[in-house]
Amino acid sequence: MEHTYQYAWIIPFLPLPVTMLIGFGLLLIPTATKNIRRMWAFTSVLLLSITLGFSSSLSIQQINGSSIYQYLWSWTINNDFSLEFGHLIDPLTSIMSVLITTVGIMVLIYSDNYMSHDQGYLRFFAYMSFFNASMLGLVTSSNLIQIYIFWELVGMCSYLLIGFWFTRPIAASACQKAFVTNRVGDFGLLLGILGFYCITGSFEFRDLFKIVNNLIHSNGFNSLFATLCALLLFVGAIAKSAQFPLHVWLPDAMEGPTPISALIHAATMVAAGIFLVARLLPLFIVIPYIMNFISLIGIITVLLGATLALAQRDIKRSLAYSTMSQLGYIMLALGIGSYRAALFHLITHAYSKALLFLGSGSIIHSMEPIVGYSPDKSQNMVLMGGLKRYVPITRMTFLLGTLSLCGIPPLACFWSKDEILNDSWLYSPISAIIACFTAGLTAFYMFRMYLLTFDGNLRVHFKNYSSIKNSSFYSISLWGKKAPKVVNRNLFLLTQNTKVSFFSKDTYQIDHNIRNQMRYFSTYFRNKYTYMYPHESDNTMLFPLLVLVLFTLFIGSIGIHFDQEGVVDFDILSKWLTPWTNLFHGNSNYSVNWYEFLTNAIFSVSIALFGLFIASIFYGSAYSSFNNLHLINSFVKRGSKRTLSDQIKNMVYNWSYNRGYIDIFYIRVFLMSIRGLSELIQFFDRRIIDGITNGLGVASLFIGEGIKYTGGGRISSYLFLYLSYVLIFLFLLIFFIST
């Protein structure tokens, strides 16, 4: 067993060969690399599957009672300073590695078809493999310096993937926004790491926890400085996991391809901040006020994310705010010391949210032929509706993911969210009330999303050919061909002169509309005229959805077990977490009796059902007949009209649609002030500093030119002038001295 642990270092390195081979291939033999591009997707899935098998083996050993294992080797030694690298295998590492690899495999399989039209296909898989490797390296790190290295690599990969279509200005702006926002958190993280090194003299987790505990018991350190350092560490997690107030990058990150959105929101970048707080929780617990601050940030993020999702029209942006709110639940659980509930919800939410994001990609995929290849149209729920008759499999999977996130039993998120709500009542009634209210809001906005997308009738009529003809098409690849301005009105197809083959040069020359022809030959749509309608995705996109549905249905079972004595025993997850939670919580077994469980479940489910009911009233079939889709235009239920005051209606809608005015505040306070200061400094530099320098140069030029014409070439004249200047100077000097 220990022999197996020693080779756990290969986990983060297994996905790297794909990135390296694609990079060298495009540099040395570009034509051959492009001709076999489908092989790289297969290789990516294969290597990540091997990583999943290795991670699962280590996880099973952890469940069976293995202790924490750490393997280190020295990197540099200089006098009293020693830096070691290695890997740490514990329940947290095994949970995160299994989560990253399972979601990553599904996203890679999905991406093979979703990105098949894009000429950046190889670049996409190179980035994806490097992203997975960086995240796996982060979760297996054994010290803070190692975490910081992989932390920055994860940020770099997210920058590249969010701005994957960097020829689009909005995508380039989104990746820059994510990069700059995360730099704020990363700088805080670096300062916190250095601060704790000053306190403890070590970067290793075990040494860090042990030394801080000893110093606290002996009053041997400055608690104010330690609290500041802990807050700086938490700032890094705030930015990475999109917690208030550094959450502003997350909605704009939707400008990347949809598979990237699924990976970022489910298992990689946003999970990195949660992982960091969970890893450092034994440190945060013993430092005053930190846990209260973590729970406060969590509850603010819970409520803010839910309110900002209420009126969003972009389906991916609405899911992004949902992610923000659910991460707030996890941060709240960590802040109140509910370590087990936090990780439980991290697992269940990851699979449900991956299902929803990939489902949204399938929806966008079906809408593109109708509204054009523009995110403003294909992702806009205002233009959707009635898709349940066209995409039944996507609709079924999306509904299950929606109900899971709403907290409807027996789906996955019900078990974990219910546990967080119960623990929050024990910690603070105010936090519990806000969390329960947000659970109702979650059910409302998630079911609103489902109803606007699938219920009623299609709000963009497929026979409106003039709008299709004039719709804005764009090339989504740096090297792609420009899309034609005129589309065949009858079939929505391009000309038939492009061959579909994975082993020819033609595959790289295909522009983004080749997806149309690939769908035309699909077994689902044999009739050439059916392509005028929204249509179901191909098998390679539906397969990950169906697998994630199974996770959404059954992953909650790892945290529940009903025994014969009428006790709900949270067995498997507790065994998994025991080696780590015992370090700071003692016994991690958790159980409640039948009566307590049913009481809590009825209460939480009632809140969710109420949110679903309100959403069905506001956005049901009757609502689909309206063209003006504001948050609340009118409340109609079978002819009985209910209205709210315009003031409340506009306030709620404007708050949500304008992102709580937080982005506007940042633009005016930070962006405009920094730009104004920069312009002032530029003016001072150009007009004052450069003006003085240039003025001296010009003055010297004119003086030199003037003196040049006064000279006659006679030395006696020069001596006369020189002595005259000296006498004048002496005269003036004597005059001023005498006066």
N, C-alpha and C positions, 0 to 999 in steps of 0.2 A: 504494500500500500504506500509506504513512504517512498519507495522507488518510483511509483507512479507520480507522486507529488513533485518529485525532483524535475520531472520533465514538463511540468505545467507551464514553464516559460514559453513553450512553443505556441500556446493559445493565441497571443496577439500577433505572432509572426506568420501563422498559416495563411491569412488572406493576402499578405504582402506580395507573394510572387506574381499575382495577376497584375497588380499595379506596376511592378517593375518590368514585367515582360511586355505589357502593352506600351509602356513608355519607351523602352528600348526598341521595340518593334516598329513603332511609328517613327522613331528617329533613324533607324538603320534600314529597315525593309518595309516601308510604309504600305506598298501595294499588297504584298503578301499578308501583312497583318490585317488590312482592311478586308481582304478577300475571305478570310476565315473568322470574321468578327463574331459569328454566332458561337464559335467554340469558346470564346472568352467568357461569355455568359455561363456556359456549362461549367467551365473551370472555376468560376467564382462561386457558383452554387456548390460544386463538389468540395472545394476547400473549406467553405464555411460549414458544410455538413459534417466534415471530419472534425472541425472545431466543436460543433454541437455535440458530437459523440463523446469527445474527450471531456467537455464541460459537464455533460450529463453523468459520465462515470464518476467524476469528482463530486458532483452533487449527491449522487446515490451514497457514496461513502460518507458524506457529511450527514445525510439523513440517518444512516445506520450508526451514528454515534462517534464518528472520527473527530479528533481534536483539531484545533487550528494549526495550520502548518505554514512556516515561513522559511524561505530559502534565500540566502543573501550571499553576495560576493562583492569584494571591495573594488571600487572604481578608482578612487584616489585617496591617498593617505599623505598628510602633510602636518608634521608635528602633532598638535592636539586635534586637528581636524581630520575627520574620516567620513567619506561618503560612500555608502554601499547601495547597490542596486539589487533587486531580486523580485520575488513574487510572493504574495500572501494569499493563501487559500483558506477561506473561512466561509460560513454560510452566506454572508453578503456578497462575496466574490462569486460564489457558485450560482446564486440567484441571478445576479446581473449578467453573468456570462451566458447562461441558458437563455435569458430573456433577449439579449442582444442577438444571439445566433439564430434563434427561432424566428424572430421578427425579420431579421436580416435576410434569411433564406427566402421567406415569403415575398419580401420586397424585391429581391433579385429576380425571382421567377416572374413576378408581375411585370417588372421593368423590361424584360426581354421583349414582350409584345408592345408595351406602352411606349417604349422608346425606339421601336423598330423603324419608325419613319424618320428619325432624327439622324443627321450625319455626325452628330457628336456622340454617337452610340458608344464607341470605344472609350472616349474620354469620360463618359458617364460611369461606365463600369470600373474604370481605373480609380475615379474619385470614390465610388461606393466602397470598393475593397479597402482603400486606404482609410476611409471613415470607420469601417467596422474594425479594422486593425487598431486604430487609435483608441477607440472606445474600449476594446478588450484590453489594451495595454493600460488604460486608466484604471479599470476595475481590478486588475491584478497587481497594481503597484503596491509596494511595501513601505513607502515613505512619502513625505510631502513633496520633496523635490521631484521624484519620479512622477507623482500625480500631476505636478505643474507642467512638466514637459509634455505629457500626453494630453493634458488639459488644453494647451495651446495648439496641439496638432488637431484636436477635435474642432476647435474654433476655426482653424485654417480650412479644414475640410468643409465645414458648414458654410464658410464664406464662398468657397469655390462652387458648392452645389446650389446654394441659394441664388447665386449669380451665374448659374450654368448657361442661361440664355442671355449673355451679357451684351448682345447687340441691341436688346430692348432696354431703353433708358430706365424704365421702372424697375427692372430686375437688377440692373447695375446699382441703382440707388438703394434697393432693399438689402443687398449684400453688404454695401458700405455701412448702412445703418446698423445691421447686426454686428458687424465688425467693431464699429466705434463703441456701441453700447456695451459690448462684452469686454472691450478694453478697460472700461471703468471698473467692472467687476474683477477682471484679471489683475489689475494693478493693486486693488485692495487685497486680493488673495496673496499676491507676492509679498506685500507688506506684512500681512498676518503671519505668513510662513517665517519670514525673517525675524519677526517679533518673538515668536515662540522659540526660535532657535536661540535668541539672546537669553530667554528665560531658562530653557532646559539644556541647551547645548547639543540637541539631537533633532533629527528629522524623522526618526523611526516612530511608528505609532505606539508601540508598546512602551518604549522609553518615555515618549511624550506623556502618555496617560499616567504612567507610574510616577514620574518626577513631579508633574503638576499636582497630583494627589498628595504626595509627600510635602510639597511646599505649602499647600493649603492647610494641611493639618498642623504644620509647624509655624504657620504665618511667616514664611520665609520669602515672600515675593510681594510685589506691588499689585494689589487686586485690580486697581484702576487700569494699569497698563495691560494686565492679562485680559481684562474685559474688552479693552480697545482692540487688542490683537484678535480676540475671538470674533468680535464684530467685523473686523476686516476679512477674516476667513469666510464669514457668512455672506459678505458682500459678493464674493466670487460666486457663491451658490445662488444668490438673488438674481444676478445677471444671467447665469447659464440656464437656470430653470424658469426664467421669465416671471419672477415674482415682482410685485410692486416695490419700488417705482421704476425698475429697469426692465419692464415687460414689453416696452414699445417696439422692440425689434421682431417679436414673434408673429404678429399678424402680417407684416410685410414679408416675412420669410416664405409666405405662400406663393411668391413669384417664381420659386423654383419648380421643377417638375413634381407632380403629385407623389410619385414614390419617395422622393426626398422628404416631402412633408410628412409622409407616414413614418419614415425612419427617424426623423428628427423628433417628432412629437410622441413617438411610442417608446423607443428603446435607446436612443443615443444622446443627442445633445442635451435636451431638457432633463433627461434622467441623470446626467452627470452631476448637476447641482444637488439633486436629491441624494445621490450616492455619497457625495462629499459630506453632507450634513449627517447622514446615517453613519458614515465611517468615523466621523469626529464626535459623535454623540456622547461617548464617555467623557470627552474633554469638555463639551458644552454643559453637561449636567452639573459639574462641580464648580463652574464659574458663575458668579451671581448675575442675575437678570438676563442672561443670554437666552435661556429657554423661554422666558416670557416674551422676549423680543421676537424669537422665531415663531412662536404661536401667534403673536400679533400680526406679523407680516403675512403669515399663512391665512388668517381669517380675513384680512383686508383683501388679499388676492382672491380668495374664494368668492367673496361678494362682488368685487370689481369685475372679475372675469365673467361672471354670470350676467351682470347687468349690461356689460358691453356686447354680449352675444345676442341680446334680445332683438335688435333691429338690423342686424347685418344682412346684406343681400348676397354677398359672395359666400358660397357654400363652404369653401375652404377657410375663409377668414372666420366664419362662425364656428367651425370646428377648432380653429386655433384658440379662440377665446374660451372654448370649452376645455381645451387642454390646460390653459392657464388656470382656470377655476379648479380643475381636478388636481393639478399640482399643488394648489393652495390647500386642498384637503390633506394631501400627503405631508406638506410642510407643517400644517396645524397638528397633525398626529405626532410628528417628530417633536414639535415644540412642547407638547403636553406629556412627552415621554412614552407615547404609545408606539414603540419601535416596531412591534409585530404587525399592528394594524396598518402602519405606514407602508411597510414593505408588501403586505398583502394587497393593498390598494394599488401600489405601483405595478404589481404583476397583473392584476385583473384589468386595470385601466389601460395598460400597454397593449394587450391583445384586443380589447374592445376598440380602442382608438385607432390602432392599425387597421382593423376591419373597416371602420368608418372612413378613414382617409383613402384607403384603396377603393372602397365603394364609391366615394366621391369622384375618384379618377375614372371609374367606369361610367358614372353619370356624365361627366364632362366629355368623355369619349363618345357617348351616344348623342350628345347635343351638338357637337362640332359641325356635322354636316348640315344642320338645320340653321344655326345662327352664325356660322363662320368660325374660323380658327382664331378667335380673339378671346382672351381670358375674361374681358369685361362682359362678354356675352355668354360664353359657354359655361362660366362659373356662376352666373347670375341666376338666383332662384326665382326672380321676377319673371324670367322667360321660360321657366320650367312648368311643371304640373302635368298630371296625367301620365307620368312615365311608368306607372305600375303595369300597364298593358303592353309596354314595349320592352321593358327590362325586368322580367319577373324574378330572375335569380338575384340580380343586384338589389332589387327591392326587398326581397326576403332577407338577405344578409344585412342590408342597411337597417332594416327594422329591428332585427335582433341586436345589432350593435347599439341602436338607439335605446331600446328598452333596457339593455344592460347598463348603459350609462345613466339612465333614469333611476336605476335601483329597483327594478322589477324582478322578483324572484321567479325561477331559481337561477337566473343568469348571474354572471361572475361578479359584476360590480356591486350587486346587492349585498353580498356577504361582507365585503371589505368596507364599503361605505357605511353600512349599518353599524359595524364595529367602531368606526371612527366617531359616528354620531353618539354612540353610547359612551365612549370614553370622554368625549367633549363635555357631556353632562356632568361627569365626575370632576372635571377640571374647572370649568367656568360656565355657569348657566347662560351668561351673555354670549359667549362663543358658541354654545350649543344652539341657542335660538337663531343666531345668524347662520350657522351651518345647516340647520333644518330648513330655514327659509330659503337658503340657496339651493338646497336639494329640490324644493318645489320649483324654483326658477330653472334649474337644470332640466327637469322634466318638461317644463313649458317650452324652452327654446329648442331643445332637441326634437320634441315632437312637432314643433312649428317647422323645423327644417325638413322633417320627413313629409309633413302634409304639403308644404309648398312645392316639394320636389315631385312627389308621387301621386298626390290626391287630385281630384277634379279633372280638368281637361288641360291639354297642352295650350299654353297661353301664347305661343308663337306658332301660327298655322303653317304647316309644312308646304302649302301651296303658294305661299307668299314669295314667289320666285324673284320679284324685283328687289326685295330686301336682301335675298341671298346673293344676287348678282352684284349688288353694290356694297356688300359687307367687306370689312377690312381684313384682308388676309395678310399675313406677314411671315417672313422666314424666321423660324425659331432656332436656326443653327447658324453659326458663324460662317460656315462654308456652304450652306444650303443654297439651292437655287431659289430665285424669287418665285412665289406662287403666281399662277396666271390670274389675270384680272377677270376673266370671263369663265364661268363654270357652266358645264353642260346642264341645261335646265331640266332635262328629262330624267337623267340618271344620277345627277350630282356626282358624276365621275369625270376624271380627266381622260385624256387620250390613252389608247391602249398600247403605246409604243415603249413602255418601260417593263422590263422583265423582272419577275419576282424570283430571286435566287439568292441563296446565302453564300454561295461559293463562286462569285464572279465579281468583276469590277462594277457591274451595274448596281450592286447593293450599296456601294458607297456613293454612287451618283444619284441615287433616288432622293428626291426632295420630300418635304414633310407630307405631301398629299398621297404618298404611296400607301399610307394607311387605308385610304379609300379603296384602292384596288385589292389590297389584302382582304379587306372585309367583303368585297364583292365576291371573292372566291370562297368565302366561308361556307361551311355546311349549314349554318343557321339561316342563310339568306340566299337561297338558290334562285329565287325570282329576282331578276335584275331591277324590277321596279320597286321592290320593297326597300331599297336603299334610301328612298325619299323619307322614310320614317326613322325616328330614333330606334336604335337596335341594340341588342345585347352584345356584350363584349365576347372576345374569343376565349377559347378554353384556357389558354395560358394565363389569362387575367382572372378568370372565374375560379380556377383551382386554388389560388391563395385565399380568395374570399371564403371558399367552403372550408378550408383547413382552419382559418381563423375563426369561423363560426363554431367549430368544434371546441376550440380553446375558450371561446366566449361562453359556451354552454357548460363546460365541465371544469374549467380551471379553478373555479371557486371551491371545488371539492377538496383541494389541498388544505383548505383551512377549516373544514367541518367534518364531523364524524358523530353520528347518533349511535350511542350504545344502548344496551338493554335497560339500563337503570334510569333512563329518561334525562340524561345529561348531554348537552351539546358539547362535545369534546373536540377542541381545535388541535388535532393530533399531528398530522404530517408536517405542517408548517412549523409547529412548535418544536418538534424534534429537529427540524432543519436549522432552526435559529438558536437552539439551546447553547451550543458552544460559545457563541458570541454574546448573546443576551445575558448569560450568566456572569459576564465580566462586570456588568453594572446594574443588573436587575435581579440577580439571584435566579430563582426558579421561574422559567418562562411559560410553564403550563397555564392554560387559560380555559376556564369552563364556566358556563352559566346553566341554570336549570331551565327546564322546559317553559315554565310560566314566564320567567324573565325574558327568555328569548322570543317567545310569541308576542309578548306585550311590546317589546321594542320593535319587532318586525312589523306588527300591525300599524304602529305609529308611523314609521318611516315609509312604509308602502302607501299608507293613506295620503301622506304628503305628496308622494310621486304621482299617485293616481289623480289627485286634485290638480296638479300641474298639467297632466295629460288631458284632463277634462277641459280645463280652461283653454288650452291650446286648440283642442278640437272645436270649441265654440268660435274662437277667433279666426282660425285658419282652416276650418273644415271645407266641405264641398261647396257650401254656399259662398264662402269667401273667394273661391277660385274664379267666380264670375266677375270679380272686380278687376279692373285694370290698374288702378292706382294702389300699389302695394306698400303703403307706409306701415309702420308698426301697428297702429290701431287707427284704421280709417272709420270703421263701424263695426259694431258687435251685432251679429245677426244669428239668430237661431230659430229656424223655421217660422220666419215672418215676424217674430217679436224682436223689436229693435231696442238695444241698450246702448247708451252713449256715456262717455266720460267728458268732463270739461275739457275744452280745447287747451287750456293752460297746462293741465296735468299731462294730457296726451302729447303735446308738443315737447314738454320738458323731458318726459321719458324717452320719446323717440330721438330727440336731438342729443340727449346725453349718450344714448347707446350708439347711434349712427356716427356721431362725431368722436367716438372713442373716449368719452368722458372728458374731452377737451384737454387731455393730458399731452397729446402730441402738439397741439397748438400752443400750450403753455411752454413746452420745451423749445419749440421753434422761436417763440418770442423772447423768452427769458435767456436761454442758453445760445441758440443758434444766431439769433439776430444781434444779441449783445456781443458775442464773440466776433461776429462779422463786423459789427460797428467798431469794436476795439481794434480789429485787424486793419480796417480802413484808416482809422486814426493813426495807428503806428506806421502804416504805409505812407500816409500823407506827411507825417513828421520825418520819415526817412528820406522820402523823395524830395520834399520841398525845403526842409531845414538842413538835415545832414548833407544830402547830396547837393543842396543849393549852396551851402557854404563852400564845400569842396569845389564845385564847378565854378562858383563865383571867383574864388581865389585863382583858379586856373585861367578864367577869362580875363581877370584883372592883370595877371602876369603877362598874358599875351598882348594886351593893349599897351601896357607899360613898356614891354620889350620892343613892340613895334614903334612906339613913340621915341624911345631912346635910340633906336636904330637909325632914324632919320636925322637925329641931332649930331651924330658923330661925323667928323670930317677926315679921320684917319691920321691926325697930327697928335703926337704924344704930348706936346706942350699944351695943347688945348685941353686934353684930358686931365693933365695935372692941375691946370687952372680951375677947371670945374670941380675937381675933387677937393682942392683947397678951399674953394668958395663954399662948398657944401659943409665942410668941416667948420669953417668960421661961422657960418649961419647957425649950425647946430650948437656951437659953443656960446654964441650970443644969446640964443634962446634959452640955453641952460642957465646961464648967469642971470638972465632976466627973471626966470621963474624962481631961482633960488633967492634972489634979492627981494622979490615981492612976497 
